[in-house]
Amino acid sequence: MNEAHSEPLSDLRVKDPRTDSNATELGEFLASHGGPFFELQEQLKLLRQSALRAPARAALFVALAWGVPFLLGLPRSFSLDHGRGAYLADLGVWAKFFIGIGAFVLAEQQVERGLQAKLSQMVRAPIIAPASIPEAAAIVSAALRKRDSRVAELMCLLIAIFASCLSYLNFHTVGTSSWAVEHLPAGNRISAAGWWSICFSLPLFVFLFLRGIWRHFVWAQLLRGLARLDLRLVATHPDGKGGLAFLAQYPNAYVFFVFGMSCAVAAAVAKNFLHEGLTMTTFTMVMSGWLAIVISFFAYPLSAFTPPLSRLREEGLALLGAQATQYCRTAERKAIGRNVFSDPTPEPDSEMSDPAKHYEASRKLSVVLVSRSAVVPVAAGALIPFAVAGATKLPYKEVVSVLKKLLLL
């Protein structure tokens, strides 16, 4: 598979008076490029500017985060005895170090291509008015600076280290032995596999997660900035969203990322209910709450387009309503010779087209970009890990029933 990112779009290259640069390309926002971590991987020959090599890097990171503790714990690592805290029976290990890290890295290529395509479409459509292209270019340039922020990635790293410190303290307080720690009367002793998870596996998982969240926030601010520009929206567009329905599909680029994140959360929930009774009501509430959080995560940037869509609908209905009145009164005079409700003031019999279809399209215009059909894949990625975890404690058919209901909301 060719992993090179999309070729630059020459028709998107414009002068940017704010930065006085030679040229700024709106399609150059590459969500997974740039920043200290990217530069480090580039120096280590793990990727190139033209190829993210996501599958190879995902395999490498999973091997280091999940595979090394497995090797360090041999021969006990082959045990499947959950009661003794076996490595292969630890859902958290699988969720974070295997699925989570792998999904976060694989998501980089999918996210980058998806977001770049949506941004380019805004100019090709064209949604952004030509007069606003320089300002749009400045917004993209600002987003690129935030994407490459060393401070942001340093904060992600510091939080990851803090999470490792909490894990270290937790290992010294647990009352049972496991693959990571040996519980002794004199005090707990962390195993070699446990030390590796503290020093490498967990920090890598947390760092990749926070880095992905930060870059989505940068994209969200970019979209909200573009929403304030002069946009060429049309109420009669067949997509029913003024021509912006393609933007509503962008969350699906995050399917891998959401799946990895949901696996970690679902594993934590399953572990919490391991020694407690899990009712169907509680399970449904947990799944519904998590789905609401995930949808809100993507609704935030898309909500910026609700005000311009609302103005489009309101102003369109007002203008078309006035035109409809004139058209219908003219038709009424032609049909019966006069208007039923008339006054002495003469009314011109102007020729105009029937605005009924345009009026109806404006009335049905959706001002909310988030829709069920647009987020079904990402919703499935968010809920399937919970369904799998729930099926270990609850009847399979009931779990599947809840999953279907939430996906069909």
Secondary structure, DSSP 4 states (H G I P E B T S, - for coil): ---PPPPP-GGGEEEETTTTEEEEEGGG--TTS-SHHHHHHHHTTS-BTTB--HHHHHHHHHIIIIIHHHHHTTTGGG---GGGT-GGG-HHHIIIIIIIHHHHHHHHHHHHHHHHHHHHHHHHTT-B-GGGHHHHHHHHHHHHHHHT-HHHHHHHHHHHHHHHHHHHHHHTT-SS--SSEE--TT--EE-HHHHHIIIIIHHHHHHHHHHHHHHHHHHHHHHHHHHTS-B---TT-TTSSTT-TTGGGGGGGGHHHHHHHHHHHHHHHHHHTTTS---HHHHHHHHHHHHHHHHHHHHHHHGGGHHHHHHHHHHHHHHHHHHHHHHHHHHHHHHHSS-SS--SS----------HHHHHHHHH-------HHHHHHHHHHHHHHHHHHHHTTS-HHHHHHHHHHHHT-
